[in-house]
């Protein structure tokens, strides 16, 4: 079998699949392409708490139904490993991805020597803005706001009908979710300064609306 390497087309395919799974409210705890040392091709690894709750069957069924509806360049169901986030095998692959050397960062992913990371963990903030503000405008508001702390992270922002979600770009350290409380505080201030007519309400912190 010819090795399927992590070319840019497959990287973009993975990003499209992640957006589709978020839209379907399927819990994706972590997701990355990795060149396994003992394999002959790159694999798209997806860790989901749903595998713990219901096994991997429903997840593979959902992914199989979603893939044909996306404009993909080559991603196939056989490229995907769906795993429990606390399994030894997944933790081993995650450690391998973390230890790879960084190459560059894309709009929604981090390219490394032996991995491409879309999401390190399930950490996110979600809420609602009334009146609604587009994702592009929210990105501008966050970028322009002078953060109160060093190293303000780049955010991946999704919006749908006034509902929004905030995630820290994977180019930041894998434990960057610990910064989410400060992100929440500064995001409130940024909205208040740039869009004072908006009312912001946060979801329950244990719930991720995960819109895309």
FIFIGU-134914 format. One record per residue (C-alpha): residue in three letters; y, x, z negated; residue number from 1. Coordinates in steps of 0.02 Angstrom, whole numbers, plus 32768, in hexadecimal, padded with zeros to 4 digits. Example, Ala and Ser with C-alpha at 12.3 -4.5 7.8 and 13.67 -1.06 7.14 Angstrom:
2
+-----+------+------+------+-----+
|   r |   py |   px |   pz |   k |
+-----+------+------+------+-----+
| ALA | 7F1F | 8267 | 7E7A |   1 |
| SER | 7FCB | 82AC | 7E9B |   2 |
+-----+------+------+------+-----+
// end
This chain:
212
+-----+------+------+------+-----+
|   r |   py |   px |   pz |   k |
+-----+------+------+------+-----+
| UNK | 8000 | 8000 | 8000 |   1 |
| UNK | 80AD | 8041 | 802C |   2 |
| UNK | 8118 | 8062 | 7F92 |   3 |
| UNK | 819F | 7FDE | 7F7A |   4 |
| UNK | 8232 | 8043 | 7F3C |   5 |
| UNK | 82CF | 8003 | 7EE6 |   6 |
| UNK | 833E | 7FFB | 7F7F |   7 |
| UNK | 83E4 | 7FA0 | 7F72 |   8 |
| UNK | 839D | 7F05 | 7FC7 |   9 |
| UNK | 8318 | 7EF2 | 7F40 |  10 |
| UNK | 8398 | 7F13 | 7EB8 |  11 |
| UNK | 8402 | 7E85 | 7EFC |  12 |
| UNK | 8366 | 7E17 | 7F09 |  13 |
| UNK | 8347 | 7E32 | 7E4F |  14 |
| UNK | 83FB | 7E01 | 7E26 |  15 |
| UNK | 83E7 | 7D61 | 7E8B |  16 |
| UNK | 8345 | 7D35 | 7E30 |  17 |
| UNK | 8395 | 7D53 | 7D86 |  18 |
| UNK | 8426 | 7CDE | 7DB1 |  19 |
| UNK | 83AA | 7C5A | 7DEA |  20 |
| UNK | 8343 | 7C68 | 7D4A |  21 |
| UNK | 83E1 | 7C5A | 7CE1 |  22 |
| UNK | 8411 | 7BBD | 7D41 |  23 |
| UNK | 8364 | 7B77 | 7D1B |  24 |
| UNK | 8380 | 7BA1 | 7C62 |  25 |
| UNK | 82E5 | 7C0F | 7C62 |  26 |
| UNK | 82F8 | 7C8C | 7BD3 |  27 |
| UNK | 8302 | 7D3D | 7C19 |  28 |
| UNK | 8309 | 7DB5 | 7B86 |  29 |
| UNK | 830C | 7E53 | 7BF1 |  30 |
| UNK | 82F7 | 7E7B | 7CA9 |  31 |
| UNK | 82EB | 7F1E | 7D09 |  32 |
| UNK | 829A | 7F75 | 7D9D |  33 |
| UNK | 8234 | 800D | 7D6B |  34 |
| UNK | 81CE | 8093 | 7DC3 |  35 |
| UNK | 8132 | 8099 | 7D59 |  36 |
| UNK | 80EA | 8148 | 7D49 |  37 |
| UNK | 8039 | 8108 | 7D67 |  38 |
| UNK | 8062 | 808C | 7DF3 |  39 |
| UNK | 807F | 809F | 7EAD |  40 |
| UNK | 8115 | 802B | 7EB7 |  41 |
| UNK | 81AD | 7FEC | 7E59 |  42 |
| UNK | 8197 | 7F52 | 7DED |  43 |
| UNK | 8213 | 7ECF | 7DB4 |  44 |
| UNK | 81F5 | 7EB8 | 7CFA |  45 |
| UNK | 822B | 7E16 | 7CA6 |  46 |
| UNK | 8219 | 7DFC | 7BEB |  47 |
| UNK | 8225 | 7D47 | 7BAF |  48 |
| UNK | 820D | 7CF0 | 7B09 |  49 |
| UNK | 81C1 | 7C62 | 7B6F |  50 |
| UNK | 8128 | 7CD0 | 7B8C |  51 |
| UNK | 810E | 7CD2 | 7ACF |  52 |
| UNK | 8127 | 7C17 | 7AC1 |  53 |
| UNK | 80C7 | 7BDA | 7B5B |  54 |
| UNK | 8071 | 7C72 | 7BAC |  55 |
| UNK | 80A7 | 7CBE | 7C51 |  56 |
| UNK | 8063 | 7C32 | 7CC0 |  57 |
| UNK | 80FA | 7BBE | 7CBE |  58 |
| UNK | 816F | 7C50 | 7CDB |  59 |
| UNK | 8110 | 7C8F | 7D73 |  60 |
| UNK | 8108 | 7BDD | 7DB5 |  61 |
| UNK | 81C5 | 7BCB | 7DA3 |  62 |
| UNK | 81E7 | 7C74 | 7DF4 |  63 |
| UNK | 8170 | 7C4B | 7E82 |  64 |
| UNK | 81CE | 7BA9 | 7EA4 |  65 |
| UNK | 8279 | 7BFD | 7E9C |  66 |
| UNK | 825A | 7C96 | 7F0B |  67 |
| UNK | 8249 | 7C38 | 7FB2 |  68 |
| UNK | 82F0 | 7BE2 | 7F93 |  69 |
| UNK | 834F | 7C86 | 7F83 |  70 |
| UNK | 838F | 7CF0 | 8012 |  71 |
| UNK | 8326 | 7D88 | 7FE9 |  72 |
| UNK | 8307 | 7E2A | 8045 |  73 |
| UNK | 8258 | 7E51 | 8007 |  74 |
| UNK | 823A | 7E20 | 7F52 |  75 |
| UNK | 818F | 7DCF | 7F3C |  76 |
| UNK | 8136 | 7D80 | 7EA9 |  77 |
| UNK | 80B9 | 7E10 | 7EAB |  78 |
| UNK | 8149 | 7E88 | 7E81 |  79 |
| UNK | 816B | 7E2E | 7DDC |  80 |
| UNK | 811E | 7E4B | 7D31 |  81 |
| UNK | 8145 | 7DC3 | 7CB1 |  82 |
| UNK | 812A | 7DFF | 7BFF |  83 |
| UNK | 813E | 7DD8 | 7B47 |  84 |
| UNK | 81DA | 7E33 | 7B08 |  85 |
| UNK | 8180 | 7E76 | 7A6F |  86 |
| UNK | 80E3 | 7EB0 | 7ACA |  87 |
| UNK | 80B5 | 7F67 | 7AC0 |  88 |
| UNK | 80AF | 7F75 | 7B7E |  89 |
| UNK | 815E | 7F2D | 7B94 |  90 |
| UNK | 81A7 | 7F9A | 7B0B |  91 |
| UNK | 815B | 8032 | 7B5F |  92 |
| UNK | 81AA | 8004 | 7C07 |  93 |
| UNK | 8251 | 7FDE | 7BB3 |  94 |
| UNK | 8250 | 8088 | 7B5D |  95 |
| UNK | 822C | 80D9 | 7C05 |  96 |
| UNK | 82BF | 807E | 7C55 |  97 |
| UNK | 8332 | 80AF | 7BC6 |  98 |
| UNK | 8304 | 8166 | 7BD6 |  99 |
| UNK | 8328 | 8171 | 7C91 | 100 |
| UNK | 83C5 | 81CC | 7CC8 | 101 |
| UNK | 8459 | 8160 | 7CFB | 102 |
| UNK | 848D | 8162 | 7DB3 | 103 |
| UNK | 850F | 80D8 | 7DC7 | 104 |
| UNK | 853A | 8026 | 7D9C | 105 |
| UNK | 8546 | 7F91 | 7E10 | 106 |
| UNK | 85A1 | 7EEE | 7DF6 | 107 |
| UNK | 8517 | 7EA6 | 7D88 | 108 |
| UNK | 8498 | 7F32 | 7D75 | 109 |
| UNK | 8483 | 7FE7 | 7D3E | 110 |
| UNK | 842C | 8062 | 7DB3 | 111 |
| UNK | 83C9 | 80EC | 7D5F | 112 |
| UNK | 8356 | 8174 | 7DA0 | 113 |
| UNK | 82B6 | 8110 | 7D86 | 114 |
| UNK | 82F8 | 8062 | 7D5F | 115 |
| UNK | 8378 | 7FDC | 7D8A | 116 |
| UNK | 83AD | 7F76 | 7CF3 | 117 |
| UNK | 83F7 | 7EC7 | 7CFD | 118 |
| UNK | 83E4 | 7E96 | 7C46 | 119 |
| UNK | 83B3 | 7EF8 | 7BAB | 120 |
| UNK | 83A4 | 7E65 | 7B33 | 121 |
| UNK | 83C3 | 7DA9 | 7B26 | 122 |
| UNK | 8468 | 7DBE | 7ACA | 123 |
| UNK | 84F3 | 7D4D | 7B0C | 124 |
| UNK | 8586 | 7CE0 | 7ADB | 125 |
| UNK | 8599 | 7C32 | 7B23 | 126 |
| UNK | 861D | 7BAB | 7B16 | 127 |
| UNK | 868C | 7B2F | 7B6E | 128 |
| UNK | 873F | 7B34 | 7BAE | 129 |
| UNK | 87A9 | 7A9A | 7BCF | 130 |
| UNK | 87F6 | 7A99 | 7C4E | 131 |
| UNK | 8775 | 7B04 | 7CA7 | 132 |
| UNK | 879D | 7BB6 | 7CDE | 133 |
| UNK | 873D | 7C0C | 7D6A | 134 |
| UNK | 86CE | 7CA2 | 7D48 | 135 |
| UNK | 873F | 7D0F | 7DB3 | 136 |
| UNK | 87D7 | 7CDD | 7D4C | 137 |
| UNK | 877A | 7CFA | 7CA8 | 138 |
| UNK | 874A | 7DA7 | 7CE5 | 139 |
| UNK | 8801 | 7DCC | 7D0C | 140 |
| UNK | 8839 | 7D8A | 7C62 | 141 |
| UNK | 87BB | 7DF9 | 7C09 | 142 |
| UNK | 87E4 | 7E93 | 7C73 | 143 |
| UNK | 889F | 7E82 | 7C56 | 144 |
| UNK | 8894 | 7E61 | 7B9B | 145 |
| UNK | 88BB | 7EFD | 7B31 | 146 |
| UNK | 8823 | 7F04 | 7ABF | 147 |
| UNK | 883A | 7F29 | 7A07 | 148 |
| UNK | 87AE | 7FAB | 7A06 | 149 |
| UNK | 8779 | 8043 | 7A6A | 150 |
| UNK | 86F9 | 802F | 7AF4 | 151 |
| UNK | 8715 | 7F78 | 7B23 | 152 |
| UNK | 8678 | 7F4B | 7B86 | 153 |
| UNK | 8672 | 7F04 | 7C35 | 154 |
| UNK | 8633 | 7E50 | 7C2D | 155 |
| UNK | 85C3 | 7DEE | 7CA1 | 156 |
| UNK | 8613 | 7D43 | 7CA2 | 157 |
| UNK | 85C8 | 7CA3 | 7CE8 | 158 |
| UNK | 861B | 7BF8 | 7CF0 | 159 |
| UNK | 85E5 | 7B4A | 7D22 | 160 |
| UNK | 864A | 7AAB | 7D03 | 161 |
| UNK | 86AA | 7AF7 | 7C73 | 162 |
| UNK | 860F | 7B40 | 7C21 | 163 |
| UNK | 860F | 7BFE | 7C1D | 164 |
| UNK | 85A2 | 7C8D | 7BE1 | 165 |
| UNK | 85CF | 7D41 | 7BB8 | 166 |
| UNK | 8557 | 7DD4 | 7BBE | 167 |
| UNK | 8579 | 7E8D | 7BAB | 168 |
| UNK | 855D | 7EEE | 7C4D | 169 |
| UNK | 84BD | 7F57 | 7C43 | 170 |
| UNK | 851E | 7FF6 | 7C6D | 171 |
| UNK | 854A | 7FFA | 7BB4 | 172 |
| UNK | 84D0 | 8038 | 7B31 | 173 |
| UNK | 8433 | 7FCB | 7B18 | 174 |
| UNK | 846A | 7F99 | 7A68 | 175 |
| UNK | 8517 | 7F61 | 7AA3 | 176 |
| UNK | 84EF | 7EAD | 7A6F | 177 |
| UNK | 8527 | 7EE2 | 79C2 | 178 |
| UNK | 85D7 | 7EDC | 7A0B | 179 |
| UNK | 85CC | 7E22 | 7A35 | 180 |
| UNK | 8628 | 7DE8 | 7996 | 181 |
| UNK | 86BD | 7E55 | 79C7 | 182 |
| UNK | 86AF | 7E19 | 7A7B | 183 |
| UNK | 86B7 | 7D66 | 7A3C | 184 |
| UNK | 8753 | 7D89 | 79D5 | 185 |
| UNK | 87AF | 7DE3 | 7A62 | 186 |
| UNK | 8779 | 7D62 | 7AE4 | 187 |
| UNK | 87C7 | 7CD8 | 7A7B | 188 |
| UNK | 8868 | 7D3C | 7A6F | 189 |
| UNK | 8866 | 7D62 | 7B2A | 190 |
| UNK | 8853 | 7CA9 | 7B57 | 191 |
| UNK | 88DA | 7C77 | 7ADB | 192 |
| UNK | 8953 | 7CF4 | 7B27 | 193 |
| UNK | 892D | 7CD6 | 7BE0 | 194 |
| UNK | 88FD | 7C1D | 7BE0 | 195 |
| UNK | 894D | 7BCD | 7B46 | 196 |
| UNK | 8930 | 7B1F | 7B8E | 197 |
| UNK | 8873 | 7B35 | 7B80 | 198 |
| UNK | 8807 | 7AFD | 7AEF | 199 |
| UNK | 8775 | 7B73 | 7ACE | 200 |
| UNK | 86DB | 7B39 | 7A70 | 201 |
| UNK | 8644 | 7BA8 | 7A50 | 202 |
| UNK | 858F | 7B71 | 7A5A | 203 |
| UNK | 851B | 7B85 | 79C7 | 204 |
| UNK | 8500 | 7C42 | 79BC | 205 |
| UNK | 8443 | 7C2C | 79C6 | 206 |
| UNK | 8451 | 7BCF | 7A6A | 207 |
| UNK | 8472 | 7C20 | 7B13 | 208 |
| UNK | 84AA | 7BA8 | 7B9B | 209 |
| UNK | 848E | 7C34 | 7C1A | 210 |
| UNK | 84EA | 7BED | 7CAF | 211 |
| UNK | 84FB | 7C50 | 7D4E | 212 |
+-----+------+------+------+-----+
// end
